[in-house]
Amino acid sequence: MTINSIEFITQMPSDQFYYIAMIAIGQLSFIFAAWSFVKKDMLELRRFQVISGTLGLVFNSYLAFGQDTVSWGLVTVVFWLSVFLLINLIAERRLNAARMEVALSSDDKTLFANALPLATTRDIKNLLQSAETLRLDDKYTVLARKEQTNRLFLIREGQILESLPSGERWLLGRGMMLGDITFLINDACHGSEGDLTVDGSVVVLTWTYSELHGICSISETLHRALTDGIARGLARKRNYLNGTNRFGGSLEKLEPRLNTLQRDIHAEVLADLSVAEFKVLMDLADIKIVKSGEQIELNNELACIENGKVSVCLMGENRSENLISQYGLLGEFGIIAPDRRNRTNNELIALESTTLLIWSRESLDDIEMNAPKLYISLMKCIARSLVLKLASRGFNRPDQ
């Protein structure tokens, strides 16, 4: 700005200066109003509307009350601009509050990260507050084939089996939804495609469709997240995305889920077994806790160290002491050669409090008789364990 321009402004009469300033404010009001409609984000649109409304209110208030006489024709404009400004302020505050993070438990975070990855924590909080929690027992029928529902179900814990008329079976686990298609298209069509029954026990969160529509009408972000989550869930159900396994045939072919400890044991020492075979083996195991310093007696039994450490003393002329730590197997010789009377005489001592998974000879014989494929896979794992121990000359020394 030049010196002449500054002098022109300073020498301008005050009433003329204010008039030009108000004209500029009025123009800015229309500029911000036009710019707000370009915004795709609703929160930004509301914020620009608030700025535009504030500037427009100032401009029209000056024209209505800032002259020598009150312009009653503009008083109505000022009144309705005030109403519109208040509406936009309330809407902007609601949208801003909906996007503010709130504290959630780790279980809730992981559940909705899988089910509704686009949902904000406040939306999740509102959903949880309005949800009804149900615990369903084994074999309970959630929905029969062609049965209609007015509820959306979200699996929190456990698994639900969907059996289709074609004989195919779907295993729906944590984070999967039921009644989602009906909610999404707002049409029950011909009801449930198959029978939905509880496999084991299950905990579900459930909402009526009217409750969800009410919550979504308040929060546009939740409506978008719910639509996206249902679409993702349908894709997983139909095997377009990873996350849900599709199987045909009998229930035995369904892959059960393992906890963290079971996954580690499976990967470390029993990797030759399928997940279903490993689950069967785990169901047959007895748990035994041995105190530090106690001797472990295995009579033709197989054991796996769930946690802890065991010292193996090889008795005889070349006495030596070795260490087997977590996930190691014990008693392999007794399983491979149960009738050998002169087996190596080993003394097993727990070096600390140790938890063992133990399979009796009777359980193993039962597996050999009724599940030969599982037994062969188990023998491979036992043989691999022995080979590794012999290759390393009996494992690790206690001082390592």
Summary of the structure (lengths in Angstrom):
residues: 400
radius of gyration: 35.5
end to end distance: 80.6
largest distance: 119.3
contacts: 1147
relative contact order: 0.07
helix: 48%
strand: 20%
